């Protein structure tokens, strides 16, 4: 799929669901979608970052900074520093190519509302679950990225095989998106994927030249929707700031489950020589959680939490207030039933998964939830 990215300056939520979420296809939403954001009004002066304001807002925060010229396994070397120190380095030593990445900036200054979710992207189950379902974890997948010219992110797939969106506050990004189903072209004989699509060992990755991809430029104010399983690489042109979310909903839940099963298979293979040890299955789940950020029980709790909210919404619409952060489109009876049906479909797969039967009590919990969904939807 070589060629141009779809771009929309205006699209209804229904059309966005039908044309992009359902078929799992990327799109660039025009700058009009973010024109009311406080970040766009205050974080930028004459097209460049407002360093003085940003330092005043976040200067004492500790941030993770990537050294873009230093590879570290599949990522880049990371160091911690005060945000004010990062900004100083950014301005005085741009050739160092330091990139503030994966910064949970909303937690750093929760009183400052830099942006609002686009209605089309508002049904964010991950955001909701981490905020209200497991608040004790004190985590989220809302990030800010800041860096100068030439800073970049290596080739990767997003966490959990989630969706992501990235809104440019200022600067320009050069994107390369790779449609799913081409892993054999960008992995070597050991299963390791290429680090940089534009600087690699052709002997190690002899088939990479056949990779189908979409290359495009993201301009200030624009928002890129990255579908599940679309690997990508991004480079900044000029001083650039973006706000990013990883997110999931009923439309990509099946992709999250597929990623979980794939990661589980990799763990079992890595531990194959100790498969006879006592407590092997529990240990394998610990390894899965450490490597992938979630295990089978955690995945079930995630979808159980969302299913309970939707079941409540059908029975007592005013009671499921947690869903009010979603646009009204995603709270309609039609959308709620659709979400429950998608959850049920994944539960059907989870119920017959061989791993499930090896984990104490999980199969019974799945059966109970399937029964509740069937009663709620009349299916």
C-alpha positions as a Markdown table, in Angstrom:
| # | Residue | x | y | z |
|---|---|---|---|---|
| 1 | Unk | 0.0 | 0.0 | 0.0 |
| 2 | Unk | 2.3 | 2.7 | -1.3 |
| 3 | Unk | 0.9 | 6.2 | -1.7 |
| 4 | Unk | -0.9 | 8.9 | 0.1 |
| 5 | Unk | -2.5 | 8.9 | 3.5 |
| 6 | Unk | -6.2 | 9.7 | 3.8 |
| 7 | Unk | -6.7 | 13.3 | 5.1 |
| 8 | Unk | -10.0 | 14.7 | 6.5 |
| 9 | Unk | -10.7 | 18.3 | 7.5 |
| 10 | Unk | -14.2 | 17.2 | 8.5 |
| 11 | Unk | -15.7 | 13.8 | 9.3 |
| 12 | Unk | -18.6 | 12.7 | 11.4 |
| 13 | Unk | -18.0 | 10.2 | 14.2 |
| 14 | Unk | -20.2 | 7.7 | 12.4 |
| 15 | Unk | -18.1 | 8.0 | 9.2 |
| 16 | Unk | -14.9 | 7.9 | 11.2 |
| 17 | Unk | -16.0 | 4.6 | 12.8 |
| 18 | Unk | -17.1 | 3.2 | 9.4 |
| 19 | Unk | -14.2 | 4.3 | 7.3 |
| 20 | Unk | -11.3 | 4.0 | 9.8 |
| 21 | Unk | -12.0 | 2.3 | 13.1 |
| 22 | Unk | -13.9 | -0.7 | 11.7 |
| 23 | Unk | -11.5 | -1.4 | 8.8 |
| 24 | Unk | -8.4 | -0.5 | 10.9 |
| 25 | Unk | -7.1 | 2.1 | 8.5 |
| 26 | Unk | -5.0 | 5.3 | 9.2 |
| 27 | Unk | -6.1 | 8.9 | 8.7 |
| 28 | Unk | -4.8 | 12.4 | 9.3 |
| 29 | Unk | -7.4 | 14.7 | 10.8 |
| 30 | Unk | -7.0 | 18.4 | 9.9 |
| 31 | Unk | -5.8 | 21.2 | 12.2 |
| 32 | Unk | -9.3 | 22.4 | 12.7 |
| 33 | Unk | -10.0 | 19.5 | 15.1 |
| 34 | Unk | -7.4 | 20.9 | 17.6 |
| 35 | Unk | -7.7 | 24.7 | 17.0 |
| 36 | Unk | -9.4 | 25.3 | 20.4 |
| 37 | Unk | -6.7 | 23.5 | 22.4 |
| 38 | Unk | -5.0 | 25.6 | 25.1 |
| 39 | Unk | -1.7 | 23.9 | 24.2 |
| 40 | Unk | -1.9 | 25.2 | 20.6 |
| 41 | Unk | -2.6 | 28.7 | 21.8 |
| 42 | Unk | -0.1 | 29.0 | 24.6 |
| 43 | Unk | 2.7 | 26.5 | 24.0 |
| 44 | Unk | 3.7 | 28.1 | 20.6 |
| 45 | Unk | 5.1 | 31.5 | 19.8 |
| 46 | Unk | 5.8 | 32.4 | 16.2 |
| 47 | Unk | 5.7 | 28.7 | 15.2 |
| 48 | Unk | 8.3 | 27.6 | 17.8 |
| 49 | Unk | 7.9 | 26.2 | 21.4 |
| 50 | Unk | 7.1 | 28.8 | 24.1 |
| 51 | Unk | 10.1 | 27.6 | 26.2 |
| 52 | Unk | 9.5 | 30.2 | 28.9 |
| 53 | Unk | 5.9 | 29.2 | 29.5 |
| 54 | Unk | 6.7 | 25.5 | 29.3 |
| 55 | Unk | 9.5 | 25.8 | 31.8 |
| 56 | Unk | 7.3 | 27.8 | 34.1 |
| 57 | Unk | 4.6 | 25.1 | 33.9 |
| 58 | Unk | 6.8 | 22.0 | 34.1 |
| 59 | Unk | 10.3 | 23.1 | 35.0 |
| 60 | Unk | 10.7 | 21.0 | 38.2 |
| 61 | Unk | 9.2 | 17.8 | 36.7 |
| 62 | Unk | 11.5 | 14.8 | 36.1 |
| 63 | Unk | 11.2 | 13.5 | 32.5 |
| 64 | Unk | 12.6 | 10.6 | 30.5 |
| 65 | Unk | 14.8 | 11.8 | 27.7 |
| 66 | Unk | 16.0 | 9.7 | 24.8 |
| 67 | Unk | 19.5 | 10.1 | 23.3 |
| 68 | Unk | 18.4 | 9.6 | 19.7 |
| 69 | Unk | 21.9 | 8.8 | 18.5 |
| 70 | Unk | 22.4 | 6.0 | 21.0 |
| 71 | Unk | 20.6 | 2.7 | 20.3 |
| 72 | Unk | 19.6 | 0.6 | 23.3 |
| 73 | Unk | 18.2 | -2.8 | 22.1 |
| 74 | Unk | 15.1 | -1.9 | 20.2 |
| 75 | Unk | 14.8 | 1.6 | 21.6 |
| 76 | Unk | 17.1 | 4.4 | 22.4 |
| 77 | Unk | 19.2 | 5.1 | 25.6 |
| 78 | Unk | 17.1 | 6.9 | 28.2 |
| 79 | Unk | 18.2 | 9.3 | 30.9 |
| 80 | Unk | 16.2 | 11.2 | 33.5 |
| 81 | Unk | 16.5 | 14.9 | 34.1 |
| 82 | Unk | 14.5 | 17.9 | 35.2 |
| 83 | Unk | 12.3 | 19.3 | 32.4 |
| 84 | Unk | 14.1 | 22.7 | 32.8 |
| 85 | Unk | 17.4 | 21.0 | 32.1 |
| 86 | Unk | 16.0 | 19.3 | 29.1 |
| 87 | Unk | 14.7 | 22.6 | 27.7 |
| 88 | Unk | 18.1 | 24.2 | 28.2 |
| 89 | Unk | 19.9 | 21.4 | 26.4 |
| 90 | Unk | 17.3 | 21.5 | 23.6 |
| 91 | Unk | 18.0 | 25.2 | 23.1 |
| 92 | Unk | 21.8 | 25.3 | 23.6 |
| 93 | Unk | 22.9 | 21.9 | 22.3 |
| 94 | Unk | 20.5 | 20.8 | 19.6 |
| 95 | Unk | 23.1 | 18.5 | 18.0 |
| 96 | Unk | 22.8 | 16.2 | 21.0 |
| 97 | Unk | 19.3 | 15.3 | 19.6 |
| 98 | Unk | 17.6 | 14.8 | 23.0 |
| 99 | Unk | 14.0 | 13.8 | 22.8 |
| 100 | Unk | 11.6 | 14.0 | 25.8 |
| 101 | Unk | 9.4 | 10.9 | 25.2 |
| 102 | Unk | 6.5 | 9.1 | 27.0 |
| 103 | Unk | 6.1 | 11.9 | 29.5 |
| 104 | Unk | 3.0 | 11.6 | 31.6 |
| 105 | Unk | 2.6 | 15.4 | 31.5 |
| 106 | Unk | -1.0 | 15.6 | 32.7 |
| 107 | Unk | 0.1 | 14.1 | 36.0 |
| 108 | Unk | 2.8 | 16.7 | 36.3 |
| 109 | Unk | 0.4 | 19.6 | 36.3 |
| 110 | Unk | -3.2 | 18.3 | 36.5 |
| 111 | Unk | -4.7 | 21.7 | 37.0 |
| 112 | Unk | -3.5 | 22.8 | 33.5 |
| 113 | Unk | -5.9 | 21.6 | 30.8 |
| 114 | Unk | -3.7 | 21.6 | 27.7 |
| 115 | Unk | -6.2 | 19.8 | 25.5 |
| 116 | Unk | -9.5 | 18.0 | 25.2 |
| 117 | Unk | -10.1 | 14.6 | 23.6 |
| 118 | Unk | -11.5 | 14.7 | 20.1 |
| 119 | Unk | -15.0 | 13.3 | 20.2 |
| 120 | Unk | -14.0 | 10.7 | 17.5 |
| 121 | Unk | -11.3 | 9.4 | 19.8 |
| 122 | Unk | -13.1 | 9.7 | 23.1 |
| 123 | Unk | -14.1 | 6.1 | 23.7 |
| 124 | Unk | -10.7 | 5.3 | 25.3 |
| 125 | Unk | -11.1 | 2.2 | 27.4 |
| 126 | Unk | -7.4 | 2.2 | 28.5 |
| 127 | Unk | -7.6 | 5.8 | 29.8 |
| 128 | Unk | -10.9 | 5.1 | 31.6 |
| 129 | Unk | -9.6 | 1.8 | 33.1 |
| 130 | Unk | -6.4 | 3.3 | 34.5 |
| 131 | Unk | -8.1 | 6.3 | 35.8 |
| 132 | Unk | -11.1 | 4.6 | 37.5 |
| 133 | Unk | -10.7 | 0.9 | 37.3 |
| 134 | Unk | -7.3 | 0.6 | 38.8 |
| 135 | Unk | -6.4 | 4.1 | 40.1 |
| 136 | Unk | -4.0 | 2.5 | 42.6 |
| 137 | Unk | -1.6 | 1.8 | 39.7 |
| 138 | Unk | -1.2 | 5.6 | 39.2 |
| 139 | Unk | -0.4 | 5.1 | 35.5 |
| 140 | Unk | -1.8 | 6.2 | 32.2 |
| 141 | Unk | -1.1 | 6.2 | 28.5 |
| 142 | Unk | -1.4 | 9.9 | 27.9 |
| 143 | Unk | 2.0 | 11.4 | 26.8 |
| 144 | Unk | 3.8 | 14.4 | 25.5 |
| 145 | Unk | 6.7 | 14.3 | 23.1 |
| 146 | Unk | 9.1 | 17.2 | 22.7 |
| 147 | Unk | 12.3 | 17.4 | 20.6 |
| 148 | Unk | 14.3 | 19.3 | 18.1 |
| 149 | Unk | 15.2 | 18.7 | 14.5 |
| 150 | Unk | 16.3 | 15.2 | 13.7 |
| 151 | Unk | 14.9 | 13.6 | 16.9 |
| 152 | Unk | 13.1 | 10.4 | 16.1 |
| 153 | Unk | 11.4 | 7.2 | 17.3 |
| 154 | Unk | 12.7 | 3.9 | 15.9 |
| 155 | Unk | 10.5 | 1.4 | 14.1 |
| 156 | Unk | 7.9 | -0.2 | 16.4 |
| 157 | Unk | 4.4 | -1.4 | 17.1 |
| 158 | Unk | 2.4 | 0.3 | 19.8 |
| 159 | Unk | 2.0 | -1.2 | 23.3 |
| 160 | Unk | -0.6 | -4.0 | 23.6 |
| 161 | Unk | -1.2 | -3.6 | 19.8 |
| 162 | Unk | -3.4 | -0.6 | 20.8 |
| 163 | Unk | -4.5 | 2.3 | 18.7 |
| 164 | Unk | -2.6 | 5.5 | 19.1 |
| 165 | Unk | -3.2 | 9.1 | 18.1 |
| 166 | Unk | -0.7 | 11.9 | 17.9 |
| 167 | Unk | -1.6 | 15.6 | 17.6 |
| 168 | Unk | 1.1 | 18.0 | 16.6 |
| 169 | Unk | 1.2 | 21.2 | 18.7 |
| 170 | Unk | 4.0 | 22.7 | 16.7 |
| 171 | Unk | 6.6 | 21.5 | 14.2 |
| 172 | Unk | 6.4 | 18.8 | 11.5 |
| 173 | Unk | 6.7 | 15.0 | 11.6 |
| 174 | Unk | 7.8 | 12.7 | 8.9 |
| 175 | Unk | 5.8 | 9.4 | 9.3 |
| 176 | Unk | 6.3 | 6.0 | 7.8 |
| 177 | Unk | 3.4 | 3.6 | 8.4 |
| 178 | Unk | 3.6 | -0.1 | 7.5 |
| 179 | Unk | 0.3 | -2.0 | 7.0 |
| 180 | Unk | -0.1 | -5.3 | 9.0 |
| 181 | Unk | 0.9 | -8.7 | 7.7 |
| 182 | Unk | 4.5 | -8.0 | 6.6 |
| 183 | Unk | 6.5 | -9.0 | 9.7 |
| 184 | Unk | 8.5 | -11.5 | 7.7 |
| 185 | Unk | 9.9 | -8.7 | 5.6 |
| 186 | Unk | 11.3 | -6.6 | 8.5 |
| 187 | Unk | 12.5 | -9.4 | 10.9 |
| 188 | Unk | 15.8 | -11.3 | 10.7 |
| 189 | Unk | 16.4 | -15.0 | 11.0 |
| 190 | Unk | 16.3 | -14.7 | 14.8 |
| 191 | Unk | 12.9 | -12.8 | 14.8 |
| 192 | Unk | 14.4 | -9.4 | 15.6 |
| 193 | Unk | 12.9 | -6.5 | 13.8 |
| 194 | Unk | 14.7 | -3.8 | 12.0 |
| 195 | Unk | 15.7 | -0.7 | 14.1 |
| 196 | Unk | 15.7 | 1.9 | 11.4 |
| 197 | Unk | 13.9 | 1.5 | 8.1 |
| 198 | Unk | 16.3 | 3.9 | 6.4 |
| 199 | Unk | 19.6 | 2.7 | 7.7 |
| 200 | Unk | 19.9 | -1.1 | 8.0 |
| 201 | Unk | 22.0 | -4.1 | 7.1 |
| 202 | Unk | 20.7 | -5.4 | 3.8 |
| 203 | Unk | 22.3 | -8.8 | 4.4 |
| 204 | Unk | 20.4 | -9.2 | 7.6 |
| 205 | Unk | 17.1 | -7.9 | 6.2 |
| 206 | Unk | 17.3 | -8.9 | 2.6 |
| 207 | Unk | 13.5 | -8.6 | 2.0 |
| 208 | Unk | 13.0 | -5.2 | 3.6 |
| 209 | Unk | 13.2 | -3.5 | 0.2 |
| 210 | Unk | 9.8 | -5.2 | -0.7 |
| 211 | Unk | 8.1 | -3.6 | 2.3 |
| 212 | Unk | 4.8 | -1.8 | 1.5 |
| 213 | Unk | 4.5 | 1.5 | 3.4 |
| 214 | Unk | 2.9 | 4.9 | 3.5 |
| 215 | Unk | 5.1 | 7.9 | 3.9 |
| 216 | Unk | 3.6 | 11.3 | 4.7 |
| 217 | Unk | 4.2 | 14.6 | 6.6 |
| 218 | Unk | 2.1 | 15.7 | 9.6 |
| 219 | Unk | 1.8 | 19.5 | 9.9 |
| 220 | Unk | 1.2 | 21.6 | 12.9 |
| 221 | Unk | -2.3 | 21.1 | 14.4 |
| 222 | Unk | -2.9 | 17.8 | 12.6 |
| 223 | Unk | -3.8 | 14.6 | 14.3 |
| 224 | Unk | -2.6 | 11.2 | 13.1 |
| 225 | Unk | -4.7 | 8.1 | 13.9 |
| 226 | Unk | -2.5 | 5.0 | 13.9 |
| 227 | Unk | -4.5 | 1.7 | 13.8 |
| 228 | Unk | -3.7 | -1.5 | 15.6 |
| 229 | Unk | -0.8 | -3.5 | 14.3 |
| 230 | Unk | 0.5 | -0.8 | 12.0 |
| 231 | Unk | 4.2 | -0.6 | 12.7 |
| 232 | Unk | 5.7 | 2.9 | 12.3 |
| 233 | Unk | 8.7 | 5.2 | 12.5 |
| 234 | Unk | 8.6 | 8.9 | 13.0 |
| 235 | Unk | 11.2 | 11.7 | 12.6 |
| 236 | Unk | 10.8 | 15.4 | 13.7 |
| 237 | Unk | 11.5 | 18.3 | 11.4 |
| 238 | Unk | 12.3 | 21.4 | 13.3 |
| 239 | Unk | 11.3 | 21.9 | 17.0 |
| 240 | Unk | 8.4 | 19.7 | 17.5 |
| 241 | Unk | 5.8 | 19.1 | 20.3 |
| 242 | Unk | 3.0 | 16.4 | 20.1 |
| 243 | Unk | 0.4 | 15.1 | 22.5 |
| 244 | Unk | -0.2 | 11.3 | 22.1 |
| 245 | Unk | -2.5 | 8.7 | 23.5 |
| 246 | Unk | -2.5 | 4.9 | 23.3 |
| 247 | Unk | -6.1 | 3.7 | 23.4 |
| 248 | Unk | -8.4 | 0.8 | 22.8 |
| 249 | Unk | -12.1 | 0.1 | 22.5 |
| 250 | Unk | -14.5 | -2.6 | 21.1 |
| 251 | Unk | -13.2 | -2.1 | 17.6 |
| 252 | Unk | -9.6 | -3.2 | 18.3 |
| 253 | Unk | -10.2 | -5.5 | 21.3 |
| 254 | Unk | -9.6 | -8.5 | 19.1 |
| 255 | Unk | -6.1 | -7.2 | 18.2 |
| 256 | Unk | -5.2 | -6.7 | 21.8 |
| 257 | Unk | -6.2 | -10.3 | 22.5 |
| 258 | Unk | -4.2 | -11.6 | 19.5 |
| 259 | Unk | -1.1 | -9.7 | 20.8 |
| 260 | Unk | -1.6 | -11.3 | 24.2 |
| 261 | Unk | -1.8 | -14.8 | 22.8 |
| 262 | Unk | 1.2 | -14.2 | 20.6 |
| 263 | Unk | 3.2 | -12.9 | 23.6 |
| 264 | Unk | 2.1 | -15.9 | 25.7 |
| 265 | Unk | 3.3 | -18.3 | 23.0 |
| 266 | Unk | 6.7 | -16.6 | 23.0 |
| 267 | Unk | 6.9 | -16.9 | 26.8 |
| 268 | Unk | 6.1 | -20.6 | 26.7 |
| 269 | Unk | 8.7 | -21.1 | 24.0 |
| 270 | Unk | 11.4 | -19.3 | 26.0 |
| 271 | Unk | 10.5 | -21.3 | 29.2 |
| 272 | Unk | 10.1 | -24.6 | 27.4 |
| 273 | Unk | 13.0 | -26.2 | 29.2 |
| 274 | Unk | 11.5 | -25.7 | 32.7 |
| 275 | Unk | 7.9 | -26.5 | 31.7 |
| 276 | Unk | 7.8 | -29.4 | 34.3 |
| 277 | Unk | 8.6 | -27.1 | 37.3 |
| 278 | Unk | 6.0 | -26.7 | 40.1 |
| 279 | Unk | 3.9 | -23.6 | 39.6 |
| 280 | Unk | 5.0 | -23.2 | 36.0 |
| 281 | Unk | 1.8 | -21.7 | 34.7 |
| 282 | Unk | 1.8 | -19.0 | 37.4 |
| 283 | Unk | 5.5 | -18.3 | 36.7 |
| 284 | Unk | 4.8 | -18.0 | 33.0 |
| 285 | Unk | 2.1 | -15.4 | 33.7 |
| 286 | Unk | 4.6 | -13.4 | 35.8 |
| 287 | Unk | 7.0 | -13.4 | 32.9 |
| 288 | Unk | 4.2 | -12.4 | 30.5 |
| 289 | Unk | 3.2 | -9.5 | 32.7 |
| 290 | Unk | 6.9 | -8.4 | 33.0 |
| 291 | Unk | 7.5 | -8.6 | 29.3 |
| 292 | Unk | 4.1 | -7.3 | 27.9 |
| 293 | Unk | 2.7 | -5.2 | 30.8 |
| 294 | Unk | -0.4 | -7.5 | 31.2 |
| 295 | Unk | -1.2 | -11.2 | 31.8 |
| 296 | Unk | -4.3 | -13.2 | 31.2 |
| 297 | Unk | -6.0 | -12.3 | 34.4 |
| 298 | Unk | -5.2 | -8.6 | 33.9 |
| 299 | Unk | -6.7 | -8.7 | 30.4 |
| 300 | Unk | -9.9 | -10.3 | 31.7 |
| 301 | Unk | -10.2 | -7.7 | 34.5 |
| 302 | Unk | -9.9 | -5.0 | 31.9 |
| 303 | Unk | -12.7 | -6.3 | 29.7 |
| 304 | Unk | -14.8 | -7.3 | 32.7 |
| 305 | Unk | -14.6 | -3.7 | 34.0 |
| 306 | Unk | -15.7 | -2.3 | 30.7 |
| 307 | Unk | -18.5 | -4.9 | 30.3 |
| 308 | Unk | -19.9 | -4.1 | 33.7 |
| 309 | Unk | -20.1 | -0.4 | 32.7 |
| 310 | Unk | -21.9 | -1.2 | 29.5 |
| 311 | Unk | -24.3 | -3.6 | 31.2 |
| 312 | Unk | -25.1 | -0.9 | 33.8 |
| 313 | Unk | -25.6 | 1.6 | 31.0 |
| 314 | Unk | -28.2 | -0.6 | 29.3 |
| 315 | Unk | -30.1 | -1.2 | 32.6 |
| 316 | Unk | -29.8 | 2.2 | 34.2 |
| 317 | Unk | -28.5 | 4.8 | 31.7 |
| 318 | Unk | -27.9 | 7.5 | 34.3 |
| 319 | Unk | -25.9 | 5.2 | 36.6 |
| 320 | Unk | -22.9 | 4.5 | 34.4 |
| 321 | Unk | -21.4 | 8.0 | 34.8 |
| 322 | Unk | -17.9 | 6.8 | 34.0 |
| 323 | Unk | -18.9 | 6.5 | 30.4 |
| 324 | Unk | -19.8 | 10.2 | 30.3 |
| 325 | Unk | -16.3 | 11.0 | 29.2 |
| 326 | Unk | -17.1 | 9.3 | 25.9 |
| 327 | Unk | -19.0 | 11.3 | 23.2 |
| 328 | Unk | -22.7 | 10.7 | 23.3 |
| 329 | Unk | -22.4 | 8.6 | 20.0 |
| 330 | Unk | -20.5 | 5.9 | 21.9 |
| 331 | Unk | -23.1 | 5.9 | 24.8 |
| 332 | Unk | -26.1 | 5.3 | 22.6 |
| 333 | Unk | -28.0 | 2.0 | 23.1 |
| 334 | Unk | -26.7 | 0.8 | 19.6 |
| 335 | Unk | -23.1 | 1.5 | 20.5 |
| 336 | Unk | -23.4 | 0.0 | 23.9 |
| 337 | Unk | -24.9 | -3.2 | 22.5 |
| 338 | Unk | -22.2 | -3.3 | 19.8 |
| 339 | Unk | -19.5 | -3.0 | 22.5 |
| 340 | Unk | -20.9 | -5.8 | 24.5 |
| 341 | Unk | -21.2 | -8.0 | 21.5 |
| 342 | Unk | -17.5 | -7.4 | 20.6 |
| 343 | Unk | -16.5 | -8.1 | 24.2 |
| 344 | Unk | -18.6 | -11.4 | 24.1 |
| 345 | Unk | -16.8 | -12.4 | 20.9 |
| 346 | Unk | -13.4 | -12.0 | 22.5 |
| 347 | Unk | -14.6 | -13.8 | 25.7 |
| 348 | Unk | -15.7 | -16.7 | 23.4 |
| 349 | Unk | -12.1 | -17.0 | 22.2 |
| 350 | Unk | -10.7 | -16.6 | 25.7 |
| 351 | Unk | -13.0 | -19.3 | 27.0 |
| 352 | Unk | -11.6 | -21.9 | 24.6 |
| 353 | Unk | -8.0 | -20.7 | 24.9 |
| 354 | Unk | -5.8 | -23.6 | 26.3 |
| 355 | Unk | -4.1 | -21.1 | 28.6 |
| 356 | Unk | -7.3 | -20.2 | 30.3 |
| 357 | Unk | -7.9 | -23.8 | 31.5 |
| 358 | Unk | -4.5 | -23.8 | 33.2 |
| 359 | Unk | -5.3 | -20.7 | 35.4 |
| 360 | Unk | -7.3 | -21.3 | 38.5 |
| 361 | Unk | -10.8 | -19.9 | 38.4 |
| 362 | Unk | -10.4 | -17.9 | 35.3 |
| 363 | Unk | -12.7 | -20.1 | 33.2 |
| 364 | Unk | -15.5 | -19.7 | 35.7 |
| 365 | Unk | -15.2 | -16.0 | 35.8 |
| 366 | Unk | -15.3 | -15.9 | 32.0 |
| 367 | Unk | -18.5 | -18.0 | 32.0 |
| 368 | Unk | -20.2 | -15.8 | 34.5 |
| 369 | Unk | -19.4 | -12.7 | 32.5 |
| 370 | Unk | -20.6 | -14.3 | 29.2 |
| 371 | Unk | -23.9 | -15.2 | 30.9 |
| 372 | Unk | -24.4 | -11.6 | 32.2 |
| 373 | Unk | -23.7 | -10.1 | 28.7 |
| 374 | Unk | -26.1 | -12.6 | 27.1 |
| 375 | Unk | -28.8 | -11.6 | 29.6 |
| 376 | Unk | -28.2 | -7.9 | 29.1 |
| 377 | Unk | -28.3 | -8.0 | 25.3 |
| 378 | Unk | -30.9 | -10.7 | 25.0 |
| 379 | Unk | -28.6 | -12.8 | 22.8 |
